[in-house]
Amino acid sequence: MSRKISSTGIERLALYYRYLTSVNGSEEAFISSEKLAKAVEHTAAQVRRDLSCFGTFGTPGRGYNRAALEAKLSGILGKEKCRNVVLVGVGNLGSALLAYKGFQSQCYTIVAAFDNDTRKIGKHLKGLEIQDIRKLSAVVSQTRAKMAIISVPADAAQGVVDALILAGIQGILNFAPTRVVVPEDIMLQHVDFSIKLDRLCYELEHA
């Protein structure tokens, strides 16, 4: 039985997994917590604590079987199958997200893009036709997408989120510059670039 892990802990697991996949094919069958920690800029103790939330890993004196750990993390993170994602809002940021190749390499596929701007609807970008937001429910059903990314203006964000949930979306990555409200059973992550800059600014001022 796994123990509860924090959201930052989940992000660390994703870092461990990404590193392990990057060295896939390495001749080294085992990897130590020290080496894994150094690669992702955390401590060996933190690596061991995170992994211990999901059972017993590793062999004393040898470390972790690299392939087995990668497979285990793949299961924990739900990476065993690719996920369809829809994008709402094809402005500057949305267009950049569509062009980002890192999603595909991590098994996330943006299968549809939506906007309410008639000047954009019907145009093609990175192989996808930008569709009318009014088609959202039908397309989500057709593609069986359960995840969405939104990059819309603040005043449109809540309405878009409500429409996504009504269409059957269960997880939302919010790039809109505002907070939105969702039911308890909907997974929501906010990405606010200005907050990250505020943190950098603070650290520069107090270095």
Backbone bond lengths (Angstrom), bond angles and torsions (degrees), N, CA, C in turn:
res aa  C-N    CA-C-N  psi(-1)  N-CA   C-N-CA  omega(-1)  CA-C   N-CA-C  phi
1 M - - - 1.467 - - 1.531 109.07 -
2 S 1.317 117.37 127.91 1.452 120.85 -179.29 1.520 110.47 -81.23
3 R 1.348 114.92 148.53 1.451 120.42 175.61 1.525 108.68 -92.73
4 K 1.324 115.05 159.67 1.462 119.72 -178.52 1.520 109.53 -65.95
5 I 1.314 116.26 138.42 1.455 121.96 178.39 1.519 108.37 -124.13
6 S 1.327 116.94 145.56 1.461 121.64 -176.72 1.526 111.00 -72.14
7 S 1.332 115.43 166.90 1.464 119.76 178.78 1.522 110.97 -64.03
8 T 1.343 116.85 -35.64 1.465 119.05 176.44 1.521 110.58 -69.31
9 G 1.326 116.44 -31.65 1.460 120.45 175.74 1.520 111.20 -64.88
10 I 1.331 116.31 -40.08 1.468 120.48 177.76 1.525 109.94 -62.42
11 E 1.330 116.34 -39.88 1.463 119.70 178.37 1.525 111.02 -64.49
12 R 1.332 116.63 -36.04 1.470 118.72 176.23 1.527 110.85 -66.13
13 L 1.337 117.16 -40.67 1.466 119.80 177.05 1.527 110.41 -58.01
14 A 1.331 116.25 -40.10 1.463 120.23 178.73 1.525 111.02 -64.07
15 L 1.337 116.44 -36.68 1.465 120.14 176.72 1.522 111.12 -65.85
16 Y 1.334 116.24 -42.83 1.467 119.52 178.05 1.529 109.95 -59.78
17 Y 1.322 114.60 -45.76 1.469 119.46 -178.38 1.528 110.84 -63.06
18 R 1.312 116.32 -43.64 1.466 119.52 -178.54 1.527 110.90 -62.94
19 Y 1.329 116.00 -40.03 1.467 118.38 178.49 1.522 110.68 -65.08
20 L 1.322 117.39 -44.96 1.462 120.97 -179.06 1.526 111.37 -60.80
21 T 1.322 116.96 -39.65 1.468 118.79 178.40 1.524 111.14 -69.25
22 S 1.335 116.77 -29.36 1.467 119.58 -179.73 1.518 112.29 -70.83
23 V 1.341 117.02 -23.48 1.472 120.51 179.11 1.525 110.52 -107.11
24 N 1.321 116.18 17.23 1.464 120.39 177.79 1.525 109.15 -58.72
25 G 1.309 116.31 132.03 1.457 120.21 -176.17 1.507 112.94 98.40
26 S 1.330 116.33 -4.15 1.460 120.00 177.11 1.519 110.31 -62.93
27 E 1.322 116.10 147.00 1.457 120.74 179.66 1.529 111.54 -73.75
28 E 1.325 116.98 -16.14 1.462 120.59 179.99 1.526 109.28 -79.02
29 A 1.329 116.03 116.63 1.464 120.54 -178.07 1.517 111.96 -78.10
30 F 1.330 117.28 -25.02 1.459 121.53 -177.66 1.523 110.32 -121.00
31 I 1.322 115.17 151.67 1.455 121.27 176.90 1.519 108.41 -134.73
32 S 1.316 116.78 135.74 1.466 120.95 -178.68 1.521 110.31 -83.89
33 S 1.328 115.82 159.33 1.467 119.93 176.41 1.524 110.09 -63.97
34 E 1.335 116.61 -31.35 1.466 120.81 179.16 1.531 111.01 -65.29
35 K 1.332 116.23 -44.83 1.467 119.78 -179.51 1.524 110.89 -67.99
36 L 1.315 116.92 -41.65 1.461 120.66 178.87 1.521 110.32 -64.30
37 A 1.334 116.47 -41.59 1.464 121.12 179.74 1.525 111.19 -63.36
38 K 1.318 116.39 -43.96 1.466 120.45 -179.83 1.518 111.20 -62.21
39 A 1.326 116.16 -38.74 1.469 120.75 -177.88 1.520 112.20 -64.67
40 V 1.333 117.22 -31.45 1.467 120.55 -176.75 1.528 112.19 -110.81
41 E 1.329 116.10 9.11 1.466 122.81 175.35 1.525 112.85 61.51
42 H 1.328 114.99 46.42 1.461 121.56 171.74 1.525 108.01 -130.22
43 T 1.313 117.47 -175.01 1.457 120.17 -179.82 1.522 110.52 -98.28
44 A 1.326 115.18 155.40 1.463 120.09 178.13 1.524 110.60 -61.57
45 A 1.336 116.14 -37.64 1.467 120.11 179.09 1.525 110.87 -62.63
46 Q 1.338 116.39 -38.73 1.468 120.15 178.99 1.517 110.89 -66.65
47 V 1.325 116.93 -40.82 1.465 120.93 177.06 1.522 110.22 -58.29
48 R 1.320 116.06 -47.35 1.467 120.20 -178.10 1.526 111.26 -64.77
49 R 1.330 116.96 -39.34 1.475 120.11 178.73 1.521 110.86 -64.18
50 D 1.326 116.17 -44.74 1.465 119.83 -179.45 1.523 111.34 -60.92
51 L 1.317 116.42 -47.10 1.460 120.00 -177.04 1.518 111.99 -69.47
52 S 1.331 116.36 -30.55 1.467 119.69 -178.75 1.522 112.15 -66.63
53 C 1.337 117.14 -17.46 1.465 120.64 176.99 1.527 111.63 -65.47
54 F 1.321 116.17 -16.46 1.464 119.90 -174.80 1.521 112.92 -122.01
55 G 1.322 116.00 20.20 1.458 119.24 176.00 1.514 112.44 120.08
56 T 1.316 115.07 -168.16 1.458 121.68 -178.30 1.518 109.82 -93.58
57 F 1.314 115.43 124.56 1.459 121.16 178.74 1.525 108.95 -124.27
58 G 1.310 115.67 156.19 1.450 120.36 169.75 1.510 114.94 84.95
59 T 1.324 113.63 162.46 1.459 123.20 177.69 1.514 108.18 -125.66
60 P 1.337 118.91 125.28 1.465 120.80 -179.84 1.525 111.30 -52.22
61 G 1.318 115.44 130.21 1.453 120.50 178.68 1.517 114.66 85.89
62 R 1.335 117.68 -13.92 1.465 120.71 -178.83 1.525 112.48 -120.21
63 G 1.308 116.73 -29.63 1.456 119.86 -178.42 1.518 112.02 95.54
64 Y 1.323 115.69 -147.47 1.460 121.71 -176.17 1.524 110.62 -103.11
65 N 1.329 116.08 138.46 1.455 119.51 170.52 1.524 107.30 -66.08
66 R 1.318 116.58 115.76 1.460 120.84 -170.62 1.529 112.56 -59.73
67 A 1.312 117.08 -48.45 1.466 120.44 -177.87 1.523 111.46 -65.57
68 A 1.334 116.39 -40.21 1.465 120.21 -179.49 1.523 110.85 -67.39
69 L 1.336 116.54 -39.15 1.461 120.17 179.47 1.526 110.47 -67.64
70 E 1.315 116.40 -41.02 1.467 119.84 177.13 1.525 110.70 -59.95
71 A 1.327 116.47 -44.09 1.468 120.63 179.88 1.525 111.18 -64.78
72 K 1.332 116.50 -40.07 1.461 120.58 179.98 1.527 110.84 -65.13
73 L 1.338 116.19 -45.18 1.459 119.73 179.22 1.523 111.16 -65.65
74 S 1.319 116.72 -34.44 1.465 120.70 176.50 1.522 110.50 -59.00
75 G 1.325 116.27 -42.87 1.457 120.41 178.38 1.514 112.56 -68.29
76 I 1.338 116.31 -42.79 1.465 120.87 -179.65 1.526 110.81 -61.10
77 L 1.326 116.35 -42.22 1.462 121.70 -176.34 1.528 113.30 -86.39
78 G 1.327 116.98 -0.01 1.457 119.77 179.77 1.510 113.60 71.06
79 K 1.336 115.53 30.29 1.461 120.67 -176.77 1.524 112.72 -89.61
80 E 1.319 117.26 4.07 1.460 119.43 -175.09 1.522 112.51 -73.63
81 K 1.324 116.95 -11.40 1.461 120.67 173.99 1.521 108.64 -141.68
82 C 1.329 115.85 150.28 1.458 120.23 179.74 1.529 110.10 -74.22
83 R 1.308 115.69 151.09 1.468 121.55 -176.55 1.525 110.76 -114.51
84 N 1.312 115.58 131.70 1.462 121.00 173.42 1.523 109.54 -82.24
85 V 1.325 115.51 136.68 1.461 122.21 -177.47 1.524 108.44 -130.78
86 V 1.339 116.93 141.44 1.463 120.24 172.53 1.522 108.78 -109.20
87 L 1.320 115.50 149.75 1.461 122.58 -179.59 1.519 109.13 -117.29
88 V 1.319 116.48 130.77 1.468 121.11 176.76 1.524 108.57 -118.24
89 G 1.331 115.45 120.84 1.459 121.19 -178.91 1.514 110.86 106.29
90 V 1.330 117.03 98.53 1.466 120.17 -176.05 1.532 109.78 -111.81
91 G 1.326 114.77 55.91 1.460 120.34 172.02 1.521 109.04 -86.87
92 N 1.330 116.87 -150.79 1.464 120.15 -179.55 1.525 111.68 -61.55
93 L 1.331 116.45 -47.92 1.462 119.72 -178.95 1.523 111.14 -68.73
94 G 1.318 116.61 -44.92 1.457 119.89 179.71 1.519 112.06 -59.85
95 S 1.330 116.30 -39.75 1.462 120.25 178.27 1.523 110.91 -64.30
96 A 1.330 116.07 -40.09 1.464 120.05 178.03 1.526 111.07 -65.22
97 L 1.321 116.77 -38.58 1.464 120.36 178.40 1.527 111.00 -65.26
98 L 1.322 116.71 -38.12 1.464 120.26 177.10 1.526 111.22 -63.21
99 A 1.325 116.55 -33.24 1.463 121.08 -177.37 1.528 112.66 -83.13
100 Y 1.320 117.08 -12.45 1.467 120.99 -175.44 1.522 110.79 -70.68
101 K 1.323 117.18 120.08 1.458 122.04 -176.17 1.530 112.98 -82.34
102 G 1.317 116.00 -13.40 1.459 119.28 -177.81 1.516 114.18 -65.26
103 F 1.330 117.76 -27.33 1.467 119.85 178.21 1.524 110.72 -61.91
104 Q 1.320 115.77 -47.98 1.461 120.30 -177.09 1.523 110.89 -63.73
105 S 1.333 116.82 -39.26 1.464 119.57 -178.89 1.518 111.98 -66.44
106 Q 1.334 116.89 -22.49 1.461 121.14 178.00 1.529 111.48 -102.08
107 C 1.324 116.17 16.02 1.469 123.03 173.50 1.527 113.96 72.04
108 Y 1.337 116.12 31.88 1.462 121.42 170.90 1.526 107.63 -114.28
109 T 1.317 117.25 126.61 1.461 121.20 -177.43 1.523 110.05 -118.51
110 I 1.328 116.54 118.72 1.464 119.89 173.82 1.522 107.32 -76.71
111 V 1.322 115.64 110.91 1.468 121.04 -172.82 1.523 113.08 -99.00
112 A 1.327 117.43 -11.95 1.466 120.15 179.98 1.517 109.34 -158.63
113 A 1.331 115.45 147.41 1.461 121.71 178.12 1.525 108.68 -130.56
114 F 1.332 116.07 139.09 1.466 121.25 -174.53 1.525 111.02 -129.57
115 D 1.330 114.67 151.84 1.457 121.22 173.37 1.525 107.53 -155.93
116 N 1.333 115.77 165.27 1.469 119.18 176.49 1.522 111.76 -109.44
117 D 1.332 116.46 4.02 1.465 121.98 179.96 1.531 108.83 -85.09
118 T 1.323 116.24 115.64 1.470 120.19 -177.04 1.530 112.24 -62.89
119 R 1.332 117.21 -20.92 1.468 120.17 178.44 1.527 111.54 -74.08
120 K 1.327 116.61 -20.01 1.466 120.75 -179.15 1.526 112.36 -100.56
121 I 1.325 116.08 -31.80 1.473 120.50 -176.43 1.531 110.40 -60.13
122 G 1.320 115.56 131.10 1.459 121.37 179.95 1.510 113.79 95.83
123 K 1.333 117.11 -18.26 1.458 120.13 177.40 1.530 109.55 -78.71
124 H 1.326 115.39 159.69 1.461 120.81 -179.43 1.530 110.10 -110.37
125 L 1.310 115.37 138.39 1.459 121.63 178.43 1.521 108.40 -141.74
126 K 1.316 115.67 121.88 1.467 122.05 -179.82 1.534 112.19 52.46
127 G 1.323 114.37 41.16 1.460 119.61 175.16 1.511 115.62 84.55
128 L 1.337 117.51 -0.43 1.461 120.67 -179.97 1.523 110.66 -115.94
129 E 1.319 115.77 139.62 1.458 120.46 172.70 1.521 108.94 -82.49
130 I 1.321 116.12 129.27 1.462 120.05 176.95 1.526 107.84 -74.47
131 Q 1.328 115.65 122.04 1.460 120.60 -172.86 1.529 111.79 -106.00
132 D 1.311 114.29 157.59 1.461 121.45 177.41 1.524 109.06 -65.78
133 I 1.323 116.41 133.38 1.461 121.61 -179.29 1.526 111.24 -56.90
134 R 1.319 117.42 -23.95 1.459 120.71 -179.83 1.527 112.46 -69.23
135 K 1.329 116.98 -14.24 1.466 121.44 177.33 1.529 112.11 -91.58
136 L 1.321 116.12 4.72 1.463 121.38 -172.99 1.523 113.30 -52.99
137 S 1.313 117.49 -52.81 1.464 121.34 -174.80 1.523 111.72 -60.08
138 A 1.331 116.84 -44.93 1.465 120.80 -178.07 1.520 111.37 -65.38
139 V 1.336 116.77 -40.88 1.465 120.29 -177.34 1.525 110.95 -72.23
140 V 1.315 117.52 -39.50 1.467 120.57 177.13 1.519 109.83 -60.09
141 S 1.321 116.51 -42.73 1.461 120.62 178.15 1.526 111.25 -63.80
142 Q 1.318 116.05 -42.42 1.466 121.07 -177.78 1.529 111.79 -66.82
143 T 1.330 117.12 -41.72 1.467 121.23 -176.33 1.525 112.96 -86.69
144 R 1.334 116.02 -11.35 1.465 122.13 -177.33 1.530 112.35 58.91
145 A 1.311 116.08 29.77 1.460 120.39 177.24 1.523 109.96 -70.09
146 K 1.317 116.26 140.50 1.458 122.16 176.63 1.529 112.01 -118.05
147 M 1.340 115.62 -4.82 1.456 120.51 -178.13 1.522 109.84 -125.57
148 A 1.341 115.70 149.68 1.462 120.35 -179.74 1.517 110.15 -142.43
149 I 1.322 114.47 151.26 1.461 122.73 171.79 1.515 106.84 -116.76
150 I 1.333 117.04 132.62 1.462 118.83 175.84 1.527 109.64 -119.27
151 S 1.330 114.84 135.20 1.468 121.31 176.50 1.524 107.07 -138.54
152 V 1.315 113.91 68.43 1.463 121.96 -175.39 1.523 109.32 -118.66
153 P 1.342 118.67 164.80 1.461 120.68 176.29 1.527 111.56 -59.59
154 A 1.318 115.36 156.09 1.465 121.11 -176.08 1.522 112.51 -55.97
155 D 1.333 116.70 -41.39 1.466 118.94 -175.14 1.528 113.20 -72.71
156 A 1.331 117.05 -11.32 1.465 120.36 179.16 1.522 112.65 -102.78
157 A 1.325 116.74 -11.08 1.468 120.91 -169.24 1.525 113.70 -61.11
158 Q 1.330 117.83 -48.69 1.464 119.50 -175.56 1.527 111.48 -64.10
159 G 1.315 116.95 -41.08 1.457 119.93 178.60 1.518 112.16 -63.03
160 V 1.331 116.59 -39.68 1.466 120.89 177.96 1.516 110.39 -65.61
161 V 1.320 116.40 -44.31 1.468 120.64 178.83 1.523 110.61 -60.28
162 D 1.321 116.76 -44.67 1.469 120.39 179.12 1.530 110.93 -59.96
163 A 1.332 116.41 -41.48 1.465 120.71 179.93 1.526 111.16 -66.99
164 L 1.320 116.81 -38.42 1.466 120.85 178.28 1.524 111.23 -63.26
165 I 1.317 115.66 -44.64 1.466 119.86 -179.89 1.526 110.38 -63.90
166 L 1.327 116.22 -42.83 1.464 120.80 178.36 1.535 111.15 -61.47
167 A 1.343 116.04 -30.70 1.465 120.83 -179.47 1.526 112.65 -79.80
168 G 1.333 116.64 -10.96 1.459 119.61 177.90 1.511 115.55 111.07
169 I 1.336 117.54 4.99 1.465 120.92 177.44 1.529 109.61 -70.51
170 Q 1.332 115.90 138.02 1.467 120.89 -175.90 1.526 113.71 -113.87
171 G 1.328 117.08 -16.25 1.458 120.94 -179.95 1.516 110.30 -138.33
172 I 1.344 116.92 132.27 1.466 121.32 -174.17 1.521 110.47 -129.99
173 L 1.341 115.68 130.92 1.458 122.68 172.29 1.522 106.97 -103.79
174 N 1.323 116.53 114.35 1.456 122.05 -170.39 1.522 111.66 -102.94
175 F 1.330 116.23 110.38 1.457 121.84 174.01 1.527 111.54 -97.14
176 A 1.314 118.19 -2.17 1.466 120.51 178.72 1.529 109.22 -65.54
177 P 1.332 117.77 144.28 1.466 121.07 -176.34 1.522 112.96 -79.56
178 T 1.313 116.24 49.23 1.462 121.41 178.27 1.521 109.20 -161.24
179 R 1.300 116.43 160.20 1.461 121.27 175.43 1.521 109.30 -86.48
180 V 1.310 115.52 146.14 1.460 120.89 177.37 1.523 108.88 -124.79
181 V 1.316 115.40 160.48 1.466 121.69 -177.53 1.523 108.66 -109.77
182 V 1.328 115.76 133.17 1.468 120.64 178.79 1.525 109.23 -134.42
183 P 1.326 118.29 158.30 1.469 121.01 174.58 1.527 110.81 -62.83
184 E 1.321 116.20 161.74 1.461 121.35 -175.93 1.520 113.14 -62.17
185 D 1.326 117.41 -27.24 1.465 119.62 -176.80 1.530 113.20 -87.58
186 I 1.329 117.36 3.51 1.464 121.45 177.51 1.525 109.15 -102.22
187 M 1.328 115.93 130.42 1.457 121.12 179.19 1.532 109.15 -84.63
188 L 1.324 116.57 131.35 1.464 121.16 -175.84 1.520 110.42 -136.76
189 Q 1.323 116.08 132.48 1.458 122.24 174.11 1.527 108.60 -127.73
190 H 1.342 115.55 131.16 1.461 121.02 177.18 1.532 109.80 -98.85
191 V 1.321 116.03 140.48 1.461 121.39 172.98 1.523 106.88 -123.90
192 D 1.334 116.07 111.61 1.462 121.14 -177.69 1.524 108.26 -122.37
193 F 1.324 117.07 104.28 1.457 121.18 -176.72 1.522 112.08 -62.56
194 S 1.331 117.26 -36.17 1.462 119.57 -177.47 1.523 111.40 -66.46
195 I 1.335 117.67 -32.75 1.461 120.69 176.34 1.525 109.98 -64.47
196 K 1.328 116.53 -40.93 1.466 120.29 177.43 1.524 110.68 -62.78
197 L 1.336 116.80 -39.72 1.459 120.15 177.26 1.524 111.09 -67.03
198 D 1.339 116.99 -37.81 1.465 120.46 176.02 1.523 110.86 -59.27
199 R 1.332 115.93 -41.16 1.463 119.83 179.20 1.525 110.65 -64.37
200 L 1.337 116.59 -43.63 1.460 119.71 177.42 1.525 111.10 -61.52
201 C 1.327 115.58 -42.16 1.460 120.55 179.48 1.523 110.79 -60.45
202 Y 1.334 116.25 -45.00 1.463 120.83 178.34 1.525 110.78 -59.42
203 E 1.326 115.99 -46.15 1.463 120.07 -177.50 1.525 111.45 -65.65
204 L 1.339 116.92 -35.37 1.461 119.96 176.22 1.527 111.13 -66.48
205 E 1.335 115.84 -40.25 1.461 120.24 -178.81 1.525 112.30 -69.52
206 H 1.328 116.88 -27.75 1.464 120.51 -174.68 1.522 113.07 -113.78
207 A 1.310 115.99 18.15 1.478 119.74 -179.89 1.529 110.68 -70.22
